Amino acid sequence: MDPRIVLLVSALLFSLGVLGVLTRRGAITILMCVELMLNAGNLAFIAFARAAGTAEAQVYVFFIMTLAAAEAAVGLAIVIALFRLRETTDVDEIHLLKW
Amino acid sequence: MLKLIPWIAILPLVGVAVNGLFGKRLPRRTVGLIGCGVVLASFLLSCGATFELSRLPEDARHYETSLGAWLPLGPAGAHGEEVTIDWGFALDPLSAIMILVVTGVGFLIHVYSTGYMAHEDGFHRFFVYINLFMAMMLTLVLGSNLLVTFVGWEGVGLCSYLLIGFFYDRPFDARTGLSCADAGRKAFIVNRIGDFAFVIGMLYLVTVFGTLDYRGVTQAIAAAGEGRHALLVAVGILLFVGACGKSAQIPLYVWLPDAMAGPTPVSALIHAATMVTAGVYMVTRMSGLYVHAPEAMAVIAAVGAGTALFAATMGITATDIKKVLAYSTVSQLGYMFAAAGVGAYVAAIFHLMTHAFFKALLFLGAGSVIHGQEGQQDITKMGGLKAKMPVTFMTFMAATLAIAGIVPFAGFFSKDEILWGAFSSGKGIVWGVLAVAAALTAFYMFRLAFLVFFGSYRGDRHTFDHAHESPRSMTLPLVVLAVLSVVGGWIGIPKALTGGADLNVFHHWLAPAVATAHESAEAAHGAGLELSLMAVALGIALAGIAAAFVVYRQREGMAASVASTFRPVYTLWRNLYWVDELYEAVILKPFYAVSRFFAGFDRWVVDGLVNAAGVVTEITGQLVKLFQTGYVRNYALLFLMGVVAILVYFAMV
C-alpha cells in the first residue's frame, strides 16, 4: 500500500480531531477528539515505520497508546469531578479562570 | 598624672552618661552636682598634669599618649610609607593653658548654670549637652593630631547647635524672624562651610606629608623646604577658612550673634570663652606651618584686623545686651587672629586666655542682669541697676575695664602685646585698625555699662521693683572670674614695664610650643617705643570711655541726637551692614533656585522615568490579560495557531 494514502488518512483524522476540539462544547467529546488526534499520530508513525522498513517508530506507538490510556483516565476523572461540582460538562460555562 | 590626660576629656562623658540615662528621674540638685563634679575632676586632673609638665625641663615639655590606632590609611606622603592615625592625646605648654582655661572657666560656668537654669525645663538635658561640650572641647585641645582635633571640633559644633536651639520652641529674633531652633541650624550650617575647607586642608597635608600629627607635620614642613611653598600657603588658607567658621570671622561670622539664642551660660562658655577660640588655638597649633607661609599669615592678619573693626562698629548700635557682647566677642577674636597673623602667637593665646576670663564674666554678668529682671534683654529698657545688683555691678565693671584695656586689668596686657606685635612686625596698618577698634571697644562697653547700671530705670516699674541680685551660686563664679580678670594679665607683663626685669612667665611657658616668626624684629625696637605705644593705646581706650560718658551719661538725649546726625552710618550699623540680607540675596536665593531646579528634575525626570517604567508595564499587562478569556477553546485555537506558525517558519527556512 502506498504510505502516502495512510498519511493522508492520518492527516484527515488529525484535522477532524482539531476541528472537534475547537468546535465542540462537551468535555467528553473534546476528550474523544484528543484521542482521535493521538491516534492520527499513531497512524503516521506506523506509515513511516512501514516505509522505512524499521521497527523503531512502532515503539513510539506503544508509548502513545499507554499515554492515551492514562490521559483518558485522568481526563475522565476530571470531567466527573467537574460534573459533580457544576452539574455540567459544557466547557463554555467553565470560564472562571480569567482576568 | 601625665598618663591620665585622656581622662581629662573622658571624665565629662561620665556626667553625660549618668545625667543622660538617669537625669530625668534624679533631683535637680544631684544632676547639678554630677554635672559640676565631673568638670571639677577634669580641672583638678588638668592642674596636676600641668604641674607635672612644668617640672620637666623646658625642651622636654611634651607628653604624648595614644588610646590605640584609629584609621590605617595605607601608603601616603612623599615616601609612600604606611600611615595610621592614632587616637592620640598630647600635653604641651599650649594645650596645658587651653585645658586649664577650658576646665577652669568651664567649671565656674557649670556652677553658675545650676543657679541660672534652676527654673528652666530640661535642666538635666542642659547638663548633658554642656558636659558633652566639655568632653569635646578637651578632645579638641588635647588631640595630638589634626584628625582627633577635628573630632572635637565637630563635637563642639554639635553641642553648640544643640545648646543654641535649647529653647527650641521659642522665637528669637524679631528682625529676621528666626526661632531659637533656626539660630542653631544657622550656626551649624555656617560652620559646615568652614569645616569643608578644613577637611580639604587636612587631606592635602596627609597626602603630601603622610602625617596629621602636629609634631610630624611641623617637622615635615621644616624638612620640605621652599619647594612646597605654594602648597603650604593653600593649606594654611584652607585651615584658616575652617577657623573662620568656628571662630566667627569675616565672612562666616554671621552665626555668632544669632547664637545668643542659647541660654546665657552657653553664650559665656561656648560662644565667648572656649569653642569660638578653637580657631585661634588651631592656627597657633599649626604655627609651624604658618611661619613658612607668610602669604597665609597676611590673609589671617587682614581678616582678623578687619573683623575686629567691623564687629566693633555693630556692637555700638546693638540694643540687646547679649548681642553687644556677641559682636564684642567677634571683634576680640579678630584681635587674636590679627595677632596670629602678624606672628605674635603668644600674644594671641595670651589674649585668648584673658578674654576667656573677662568675656565669660561679662556674659555671666549679663545673665545675672537678665535673670534678675525676668528675662529683659533690651538695654534701652534698663538703667540704674547698680544699687539693685551690687555684686553683678562690681564684677561687670571689672570685666568692662579689662576689655577696654585699662591698666592694670588683664585685657590691658594682652591687648597691648597684640598691638605691640602688630607694630613691631612692621604692619602699621594692622596696628592702626586695631587701635581704632580698641577705641570703639572701650566706647561700646562703657555705653553698655552706663545704660544698664547707671541713670534711671527705663523699663516698667514692676520689673524694677522685683529686680534682685542673683543667688550665691551665680555671684560666686562672678567674683572668681572678676579676680581673674584683674590679675590674669599679670603673668604676662612685658619687659618694657618692669625696667628690664624678665617677668613674662607666660611668654617663657609657651615659647617651646609655638613657632615665632619675628623674634629679631621685636628685639630691634627699643623699650621706649613700646612704652609710648602703650601710652597711646591707653589714651585711645580712655578717649573711648570719655566719649561714652559724654554721650550716654552727661547729657540726656545726646545719644539720639548723635544717631540722627550720623543717620546713614547709624542706619548702616543698626542693620548690621545688611550682611544677612546680602547673603540671602547672593547665596541663599540662587542656592534655593538651583535646589528647586534639581528638586524639579528629580521629581519630574528621575521619578518620571521610574514611574514611566511602571506605567508601561501596567498598560502592557492590561492589554495582554485580554487573551486570558477563560474559554478552553480560545486557548486551544491560540495553541494551534502557534503550532502552525512554527511549522510555517520551519517550512520557510
Contacts between the chains, C-beta under 8 A, distances in Angstrom:
chain1	res1	chain2	res2	distance
A	18	B	640	6.3
A	21	B	633	7.4
A	21	B	636	5.3
A	22	B	633	5.6
A	22	B	636	5.9
A	22	B	637	5.8
A	22	B	640	7.2
A	23	B	633	7.8
A	30	B	632	7.6
A	91	B	631	7.3
A	91	B	632	4.7
A	91	B	633	6.8
A	92	B	631	6.3
A	92	B	633	7.6
A	94	B	630	7.9
A	94	B	632	7.5
A	95	B	629	6.8
A	95	B	630	3.2
A	95	B	631	5.1
A	95	B	632	8.0
A	96	B	630	6.2
A	97	B	628	7.9
A	97	B	630	5.4
A	98	B	628	5.0
A	98	B	629	5.5
A	98	B	630	3.2
A	99	B	625	4.1
A	99	B	626	7.1
A	99	B	628	5.3
